[in-house]
Amino acid sequence: MDWEVNYYKTEDNESPVEEWLDSLDAKVRAKIFRNFDLLEKFALNLKEPYVKPLEDKLYEIRAKDTKGIYRVIYFAFTGKQFIMLNGFTKKTQKTPRKEIELAKERMKEIINE
């Protein structure tokens, strides 16, 4: 069975990652979805430049175009699924601490459900 990409959902059943993706330019969105497809196919074997490990079992999917650098932070969860926790446009060299902390909070929510 292949791996599957799923999205973090709030208690109100809203998906901040999907909302963020919907706000992006179609070309960038296509690049990110292509990387999601690669992730489903190659799973934990997918490496840079598509995926980069962060910390505490968190990884980021990477995409860029002429307008910016885009990241989606995720983790591998039981049942062969990758849970996309949050997406953002990267403006600095390092991944912002607040984005990592937000992803950690969401990951804890999912694990503790």
ChimeraX attribute file (.defattr): number of C-alpha atoms within 10 A of each C-alpha:
attribute: neighborCount
match mode: 1-to-1
recipient: residues
	/A:1	6
	/A:2	11
	/A:3	18
	/A:4	18
	/A:5	18
	/A:6	16
	/A:7	17
	/A:8	22
	/A:9	18
	/A:10	12
	/A:11	7
	/A:12	6
	/A:13	8
	/A:14	12
	/A:15	17
	/A:16	17
	/A:17	20
	/A:18	17
	/A:19	11
	/A:20	15
	/A:21	21
	/A:22	11
	/A:23	10
	/A:24	13
	/A:25	10
	/A:26	11
	/A:27	11
	/A:28	19
	/A:29	17
	/A:30	14
	/A:31	16
	/A:32	21
	/A:33	16
	/A:34	14
	/A:35	18
	/A:36	23
	/A:37	15
	/A:38	15
	/A:39	22
	/A:40	18
	/A:41	15
	/A:42	13
	/A:43	19
	/A:44	12
	/A:45	9
	/A:46	16
	/A:47	13
	/A:48	10
	/A:49	9
	/A:50	16
	/A:51	22
	/A:52	15
	/A:53	15
	/A:54	13
	/A:55	10
	/A:56	9
	/A:57	12
	/A:58	18
	/A:59	22
	/A:60	24
	/A:61	24
	/A:62	20
	/A:63	22
	/A:64	15
	/A:65	10
	/A:66	6
	/A:67	9
	/A:68	11
	/A:69	15
	/A:70	22
	/A:71	20
	/A:72	24
	/A:73	26
	/A:74	28
	/A:75	19
	/A:76	19
	/A:77	16
	/A:78	8
	/A:79	10
	/A:80	14
	/A:81	17
	/A:82	23
	/A:83	21
	/A:84	28
	/A:85	29
	/A:86	24
	/A:87	21
	/A:88	16
	/A:89	16
	/A:90	17
	/A:91	11
	/A:92	8
	/A:93	6
	/A:94	7
	/A:95	16
	/A:96	12
	/A:97	9
	/A:98	9
	/A:99	17
	/A:100	21
	/A:101	11
	/A:102	13
	/A:103	23
	/A:104	21
	/A:105	11
	/A:106	20
	/A:107	21
	/A:108	10
	/A:109	13
	/A:110	15
	/A:111	9
	/A:112	7
	/A:113	5
